Amino acid sequence: MAFMIAAYLIIWLAAFAFIFSMVQRQRNIQREIAALRELVQGREERR
């Protein structure tokens, strides 16, 4: 029984770690998109 509880705990921890890493990646991508938008707007204003 203890092994089953440990296995479920490991699975849940892995799932939370995966979700956390995906959220971090999403934030980084959003920052990059914002930076690219500013870059594009700056180039369009110079024309």
mmCIF file of the N, C-alpha and C atoms, coordinates in Angstrom:
data_MODEL
# 
_entry.id   MODEL 
# 
loop_
_atom_site.group_PDB 
_atom_site.id 
_atom_site.type_symbol 
_atom_site.label_atom_id 
_atom_site.label_alt_id 
_atom_site.label_comp_id 
_atom_site.label_asym_id 
_atom_site.label_entity_id 
_atom_site.label_seq_id 
_atom_site.pdbx_PDB_ins_code 
_atom_site.Cartn_x 
_atom_site.Cartn_y 
_atom_site.Cartn_z 
_atom_site.occupancy 
_atom_site.B_iso_or_equiv 
_atom_site.pdbx_formal_charge 
_atom_site.auth_seq_id 
_atom_site.auth_comp_id 
_atom_site.auth_asym_id 
_atom_site.auth_atom_id 
_atom_site.pdbx_PDB_model_num 
ATOM 1   N N  . MET A 1 1  ? 0.826  -1.201 0.000   1.00 0.00 ? 1  MET A N  1 
ATOM 2   C CA . MET A 1 1  ? 0.000  0.000  0.000   1.00 0.00 ? 1  MET A CA 1 
ATOM 3   C C  . MET A 1 1  ? 0.865  1.258  0.000   1.00 0.00 ? 1  MET A C  1 
ATOM 4   N N  . ALA A 1 2  ? 1.954  1.230  0.735   1.00 0.00 ? 2  ALA A N  1 
ATOM 5   C CA . ALA A 1 2  ? 2.834  2.397  0.804   1.00 0.00 ? 2  ALA A CA 1 
ATOM 6   C C  . ALA A 1 2  ? 3.444  2.702  -0.560  1.00 0.00 ? 2  ALA A C  1 
ATOM 7   N N  . PHE A 1 3  ? 3.742  1.652  -1.332  1.00 0.00 ? 3  PHE A N  1 
ATOM 8   C CA . PHE A 1 3  ? 4.302  1.871  -2.662  1.00 0.00 ? 3  PHE A CA 1 
ATOM 9   C C  . PHE A 1 3  ? 3.296  2.552  -3.582  1.00 0.00 ? 3  PHE A C  1 
ATOM 10  N N  . MET A 1 4  ? 2.045  2.190  -3.438  1.00 0.00 ? 4  MET A N  1 
ATOM 11  C CA . MET A 1 4  ? 1.003  2.800  -4.274  1.00 0.00 ? 4  MET A CA 1 
ATOM 12  C C  . MET A 1 4  ? 0.869  4.287  -3.940  1.00 0.00 ? 4  MET A C  1 
ATOM 13  N N  . ILE A 1 5  ? 0.888  4.614  -2.673  1.00 0.00 ? 5  ILE A N  1 
ATOM 14  C CA . ILE A 1 5  ? 0.805  6.023  -2.262  1.00 0.00 ? 5  ILE A CA 1 
ATOM 15  C C  . ILE A 1 5  ? 2.018  6.782  -2.768  1.00 0.00 ? 5  ILE A C  1 
ATOM 16  N N  . ALA A 1 6  ? 3.187  6.181  -2.646  1.00 0.00 ? 6  ALA A N  1 
ATOM 17  C CA . ALA A 1 6  ? 4.416  6.824  -3.127  1.00 0.00 ? 6  ALA A CA 1 
ATOM 18  C C  . ALA A 1 6  ? 4.356  7.026  -4.643  1.00 0.00 ? 6  ALA A C  1 
ATOM 19  N N  . ALA A 1 7  ? 3.838  6.055  -5.360  1.00 0.00 ? 7  ALA A N  1 
ATOM 20  C CA . ALA A 1 7  ? 3.738  6.166  -6.815  1.00 0.00 ? 7  ALA A CA 1 
ATOM 21  C C  . ALA A 1 7  ? 2.780  7.295  -7.198  1.00 0.00 ? 7  ALA A C  1 
ATOM 22  N N  . TYR A 1 8  ? 1.634  7.372  -6.551  1.00 0.00 ? 8  TYR A N  1 
ATOM 23  C CA . TYR A 1 8  ? 0.691  8.457  -6.829  1.00 0.00 ? 8  TYR A CA 1 
ATOM 24  C C  . TYR A 1 8  ? 1.305  9.814  -6.507  1.00 0.00 ? 8  TYR A C  1 
ATOM 25  N N  . LEU A 1 9  ? 2.034  9.886  -5.390  1.00 0.00 ? 9  LEU A N  1 
ATOM 26  C CA . LEU A 1 9  ? 2.686  11.129 -5.011  1.00 0.00 ? 9  LEU A CA 1 
ATOM 27  C C  . LEU A 1 9  ? 3.713  11.550 -6.061  1.00 0.00 ? 9  LEU A C  1 
ATOM 28  N N  . ILE A 1 10 ? 4.493  10.613 -6.533  1.00 0.00 ? 10 ILE A N  1 
ATOM 29  C CA . ILE A 1 10 ? 5.496  10.908 -7.560  1.00 0.00 ? 10 ILE A CA 1 
ATOM 30  C C  . ILE A 1 10 ? 4.833  11.365 -8.851  1.00 0.00 ? 10 ILE A C  1 
ATOM 31  N N  . ILE A 1 11 ? 3.758  10.705 -9.225  1.00 0.00 ? 11 ILE A N  1 
ATOM 32  C CA . ILE A 1 11 ? 3.045  11.085 -10.450 1.00 0.00 ? 11 ILE A CA 1 
ATOM 33  C C  . ILE A 1 11 ? 2.478  12.497 -10.324 1.00 0.00 ? 11 ILE A C  1 
ATOM 34  N N  . TRP A 1 12 ? 1.865  12.813 -9.185  1.00 0.00 ? 12 TRP A N  1 
ATOM 35  C CA . TRP A 1 12 ? 1.302  14.151 -8.991  1.00 0.00 ? 12 TRP A CA 1 
ATOM 36  C C  . TRP A 1 12 ? 2.392  15.214 -8.969  1.00 0.00 ? 12 TRP A C  1 
ATOM 37  N N  . LEU A 1 13 ? 3.498  14.929 -8.311  1.00 0.00 ? 13 LEU A N  1 
ATOM 38  C CA . LEU A 1 13 ? 4.608  15.882 -8.292  1.00 0.00 ? 13 LEU A CA 1 
ATOM 39  C C  . LEU A 1 13 ? 5.168  16.107 -9.695  1.00 0.00 ? 13 LEU A C  1 
ATOM 40  N N  . ALA A 1 14 ? 5.285  15.038 -10.464 1.00 0.00 ? 14 ALA A N  1 
ATOM 41  C CA . ALA A 1 14 ? 5.766  15.172 -11.837 1.00 0.00 ? 14 ALA A CA 1 
ATOM 42  C C  . ALA A 1 14 ? 4.786  15.985 -12.674 1.00 0.00 ? 14 ALA A C  1 
ATOM 43  N N  . ALA A 1 15 ? 3.495  15.768 -12.482 1.00 0.00 ? 15 ALA A N  1 
ATOM 44  C CA . ALA A 1 15 ? 2.485  16.526 -13.224 1.00 0.00 ? 15 ALA A CA 1 
ATOM 45  C C  . ALA A 1 15 ? 2.553  18.008 -12.877 1.00 0.00 ? 15 ALA A C  1 
ATOM 46  N N  . PHE A 1 16 ? 2.668  18.331 -11.587 1.00 0.00 ? 16 PHE A N  1 
ATOM 47  C CA . PHE A 1 16 ? 2.774  19.733 -11.182 1.00 0.00 ? 16 PHE A CA 1 
ATOM 48  C C  . PHE A 1 16 ? 4.059  20.371 -11.702 1.00 0.00 ? 16 PHE A C  1 
ATOM 49  N N  . ALA A 1 17 ? 5.155  19.629 -11.680 1.00 0.00 ? 17 ALA A N  1 
ATOM 50  C CA . ALA A 1 17 ? 6.421  20.151 -12.205 1.00 0.00 ? 17 ALA A CA 1 
ATOM 51  C C  . ALA A 1 17 ? 6.304  20.421 -13.702 1.00 0.00 ? 17 ALA A C  1 
ATOM 52  N N  . PHE A 1 18 ? 5.653  19.525 -14.417 1.00 0.00 ? 18 PHE A N  1 
ATOM 53  C CA . PHE A 1 18 ? 5.459  19.713 -15.859 1.00 0.00 ? 18 PHE A CA 1 
ATOM 54  C C  . PHE A 1 18 ? 4.596  20.941 -16.125 1.00 0.00 ? 18 PHE A C  1 
ATOM 55  N N  . ILE A 1 19 ? 3.509  21.077 -15.395 1.00 0.00 ? 19 ILE A N  1 
ATOM 56  C CA . ILE A 1 19 ? 2.625  22.228 -15.587 1.00 0.00 ? 19 ILE A CA 1 
ATOM 57  C C  . ILE A 1 19 ? 3.360  23.518 -15.253 1.00 0.00 ? 19 ILE A C  1 
ATOM 58  N N  . PHE A 1 20 ? 4.126  23.523 -14.169 1.00 0.00 ? 20 PHE A N  1 
ATOM 59  C CA . PHE A 1 20 ? 4.893  24.702 -13.791 1.00 0.00 ? 20 PHE A CA 1 
ATOM 60  C C  . PHE A 1 20 ? 5.884  25.082 -14.886 1.00 0.00 ? 20 PHE A C  1 
ATOM 61  N N  . SER A 1 21 ? 6.576  24.102 -15.449 1.00 0.00 ? 21 SER A N  1 
ATOM 62  C CA . SER A 1 21 ? 7.541  24.406 -16.506 1.00 0.00 ? 21 SER A CA 1 
ATOM 63  C C  . SER A 1 21 ? 6.836  24.930 -17.753 1.00 0.00 ? 21 SER A C  1 
ATOM 64  N N  . MET A 1 22 ? 5.656  24.423 -18.057 1.00 0.00 ? 22 MET A N  1 
ATOM 65  C CA . MET A 1 22 ? 4.911  24.914 -19.220 1.00 0.00 ? 22 MET A CA 1 
ATOM 66  C C  . MET A 1 22 ? 4.453  26.357 -19.006 1.00 0.00 ? 22 MET A C  1 
ATOM 67  N N  . VAL A 1 23 ? 4.050  26.687 -17.791 1.00 0.00 ? 23 VAL A N  1 
ATOM 68  C CA . VAL A 1 23 ? 3.642  28.063 -17.480 1.00 0.00 ? 23 VAL A CA 1 
ATOM 69  C C  . VAL A 1 23 ? 4.838  29.002 -17.640 1.00 0.00 ? 23 VAL A C  1 
ATOM 70  N N  . GLN A 1 24 ? 6.003  28.573 -17.165 1.00 0.00 ? 24 GLN A N  1 
ATOM 71  C CA . GLN A 1 24 ? 7.206  29.399 -17.288 1.00 0.00 ? 24 GLN A CA 1 
ATOM 72  C C  . GLN A 1 24 ? 7.562  29.607 -18.761 1.00 0.00 ? 24 GLN A C  1 
ATOM 73  N N  . ARG A 1 25 ? 7.482  28.553 -19.554 1.00 0.00 ? 25 ARG A N  1 
ATOM 74  C CA . ARG A 1 25 ? 7.773  28.680 -20.987 1.00 0.00 ? 25 ARG A CA 1 
ATOM 75  C C  . ARG A 1 25 ? 6.788  29.629 -21.656 1.00 0.00 ? 25 ARG A C  1 
ATOM 76  N N  . GLN A 1 26 ? 5.528  29.523 -21.280 1.00 0.00 ? 26 GLN A N  1 
ATOM 77  C CA . GLN A 1 26 ? 4.506  30.398 -21.851 1.00 0.00 ? 26 GLN A CA 1 
ATOM 78  C C  . GLN A 1 26 ? 4.797  31.862 -21.529 1.00 0.00 ? 26 GLN A C  1 
ATOM 79  N N  . ARG A 1 27 ? 5.199  32.130 -20.295 1.00 0.00 ? 27 ARG A N  1 
ATOM 80  C CA . ARG A 1 27 ? 5.549  33.503 -19.908 1.00 0.00 ? 27 ARG A CA 1 
ATOM 81  C C  . ARG A 1 27 ? 6.732  34.014 -20.718 1.00 0.00 ? 27 ARG A C  1 
ATOM 82  N N  . ASN A 1 28 ? 7.741  33.157 -20.898 1.00 0.00 ? 28 ASN A N  1 
ATOM 83  C CA . ASN A 1 28 ? 8.903  33.565 -21.684 1.00 0.00 ? 28 ASN A CA 1 
ATOM 84  C C  . ASN A 1 28 ? 8.516  33.852 -23.131 1.00 0.00 ? 28 ASN A C  1 
ATOM 85  N N  . ILE A 1 29 ? 7.659  33.044 -23.694 1.00 0.00 ? 29 ILE A N  1 
ATOM 86  C CA . ILE A 1 29 ? 7.207  33.257 -25.067 1.00 0.00 ? 29 ILE A CA 1 
ATOM 87  C C  . ILE A 1 29 ? 6.412  34.550 -25.166 1.00 0.00 ? 29 ILE A C  1 
ATOM 88  N N  . GLN A 1 30 ? 5.568  34.824 -24.177 1.00 0.00 ? 30 GLN A N  1 
ATOM 89  C CA . GLN A 1 30 ? 4.797  36.067 -24.189 1.00 0.00 ? 30 GLN A CA 1 
ATOM 90  C C  . GLN A 1 30 ? 5.724  37.282 -24.130 1.00 0.00 ? 30 GLN A C  1 
ATOM 91  N N  . ARG A 1 31 ? 6.780  37.193 -23.325 1.00 0.00 ? 31 ARG A N  1 
ATOM 92  C CA . ARG A 1 31 ? 7.753  38.297 -23.257 1.00 0.00 ? 31 ARG A CA 1 
ATOM 93  C C  . ARG A 1 31 ? 8.453  38.491 -24.601 1.00 0.00 ? 31 ARG A C  1 
ATOM 94  N N  . GLU A 1 32 ? 8.830  37.385 -25.244 1.00 0.00 ? 32 GLU A N  1 
ATOM 95  C CA . GLU A 1 32 ? 9.485  37.479 -26.548 1.00 0.00 ? 32 GLU A CA 1 
ATOM 96  C C  . GLU A 1 32 ? 8.550  38.077 -27.595 1.00 0.00 ? 32 GLU A C  1 
ATOM 97  N N  . ILE A 1 33 ? 7.293  37.684 -27.562 1.00 0.00 ? 33 ILE A N  1 
ATOM 98  C CA . ILE A 1 33 ? 6.322  38.235 -28.508 1.00 0.00 ? 33 ILE A CA 1 
ATOM 99  C C  . ILE A 1 33 ? 6.164  39.733 -28.297 1.00 0.00 ? 33 ILE A C  1 
ATOM 100 N N  . ALA A 1 34 ? 6.097  40.163 -27.048 1.00 0.00 ? 34 ALA A N  1 
ATOM 101 C CA . ALA A 1 34 ? 5.974  41.592 -26.754 1.00 0.00 ? 34 ALA A CA 1 
ATOM 102 C C  . ALA A 1 34 ? 7.197  42.350 -27.251 1.00 0.00 ? 34 ALA A C  1 
ATOM 103 N N  . ALA A 1 35 ? 8.380  41.787 -27.048 1.00 0.00 ? 35 ALA A N  1 
ATOM 104 C CA . ALA A 1 35 ? 9.608  42.437 -27.518 1.00 0.00 ? 35 ALA A CA 1 
ATOM 105 C C  . ALA A 1 35 ? 9.626  42.516 -29.044 1.00 0.00 ? 35 ALA A C  1 
ATOM 106 N N  . LEU A 1 36 ? 9.193  41.467 -29.704 1.00 0.00 ? 36 LEU A N  1 
ATOM 107 C CA . LEU A 1 36 ? 9.150  41.478 -31.167 1.00 0.00 ? 36 LEU A CA 1 
ATOM 108 C C  . LEU A 1 36 ? 8.138  42.492 -31.688 1.00 0.00 ? 36 LEU A C  1 
ATOM 109 N N  . ARG A 1 37 ? 6.997  42.600 -31.016 1.00 0.00 ? 37 ARG A N  1 
ATOM 110 C CA . ARG A 1 37 ? 6.003  43.593 -31.430 1.00 0.00 ? 37 ARG A CA 1 
ATOM 111 C C  . ARG A 1 37 ? 6.567  45.007 -31.318 1.00 0.00 ? 37 ARG A C  1 
ATOM 112 N N  . GLU A 1 38 ? 7.270  45.281 -30.220 1.00 0.00 ? 38 GLU A N  1 
ATOM 113 C CA . GLU A 1 38 ? 7.879  46.597 -30.057 1.00 0.00 ? 38 GLU A CA 1 
ATOM 114 C C  . GLU A 1 38 ? 8.918  46.850 -31.142 1.00 0.00 ? 38 GLU A C  1 
ATOM 115 N N  . LEU A 1 39 ? 9.688  45.828 -31.468 1.00 0.00 ? 39 LEU A N  1 
ATOM 116 C CA . LEU A 1 39 ? 10.699 45.958 -32.513 1.00 0.00 ? 39 LEU A CA 1 
ATOM 117 C C  . LEU A 1 39 ? 10.052 46.255 -33.860 1.00 0.00 ? 39 LEU A C  1 
ATOM 118 N N  . VAL A 1 40 ? 9.001  45.543 -34.181 1.00 0.00 ? 40 VAL A N  1 
ATOM 119 C CA . VAL A 1 40 ? 8.300  45.752 -35.447 1.00 0.00 ? 40 VAL A CA 1 
ATOM 120 C C  . VAL A 1 40 ? 7.662  47.129 -35.483 1.00 0.00 ? 40 VAL A C  1 
ATOM 121 N N  . GLN A 1 41 ? 7.047  47.547 -34.397 1.00 0.00 ? 41 GLN A N  1 
ATOM 122 C CA . GLN A 1 41 ? 6.437  48.871 -34.364 1.00 0.00 ? 41 GLN A CA 1 
ATOM 123 C C  . GLN A 1 41 ? 7.487  49.962 -34.525 1.00 0.00 ? 41 GLN A C  1 
ATOM 124 N N  . GLY A 1 42 ? 8.648  49.779 -33.932 1.00 0.00 ? 42 GLY A N  1 
ATOM 125 C CA . GLY A 1 42 ? 9.731  50.752 -34.070 1.00 0.00 ? 42 GLY A CA 1 
ATOM 126 C C  . GLY A 1 42 ? 10.199 50.859 -35.511 1.00 0.00 ? 42 GLY A C  1 
ATOM 127 N N  . ARG A 1 43 ? 10.260 49.744 -36.218 1.00 0.00 ? 43 ARG A N  1 
ATOM 128 C CA . ARG A 1 43 ? 10.673 49.767 -37.628 1.00 0.00 ? 43 ARG A CA 1 
ATOM 129 C C  . ARG A 1 43 ? 9.599  50.407 -38.503 1.00 0.00 ? 43 ARG A C  1 
ATOM 130 N N  . GLU A 1 44 ? 8.334  50.149 -38.168 1.00 0.00 ? 44 GLU A N  1 
ATOM 131 C CA . GLU A 1 44 ? 7.248  50.724 -38.964 1.00 0.00 ? 44 GLU A CA 1 
ATOM 132 C C  . GLU A 1 44 ? 7.179  52.233 -38.779 1.00 0.00 ? 44 GLU A C  1 
ATOM 133 N N  . GLU A 1 45 ? 7.510  52.712 -37.584 1.00 0.00 ? 45 GLU A N  1 
ATOM 134 C CA . GLU A 1 45 ? 7.471  54.147 -37.325 1.00 0.00 ? 45 GLU A CA 1 
ATOM 135 C C  . GLU A 1 45 ? 8.593  54.883 -38.055 1.00 0.00 ? 45 GLU A C  1 
ATOM 136 N N  . ARG A 1 46 ? 9.716  54.218 -38.308 1.00 0.00 ? 46 ARG A N  1 
ATOM 137 C CA . ARG A 1 46 ? 10.837 54.835 -38.996 1.00 0.00 ? 46 ARG A CA 1 
ATOM 138 C C  . ARG A 1 46 ? 10.588 55.001 -40.495 1.00 0.00 ? 46 ARG A C  1 
ATOM 139 N N  . ARG A 1 47 ? 9.640  54.265 -41.020 1.00 0.00 ? 47 ARG A N  1 
ATOM 140 C CA . ARG A 1 47 ? 9.379  54.333 -42.470 1.00 0.00 ? 47 ARG A CA 1 
ATOM 141 C C  . ARG A 1 47 ? 8.687  55.577 -42.839 1.00 0.00 ? 47 ARG A C  1 
# 
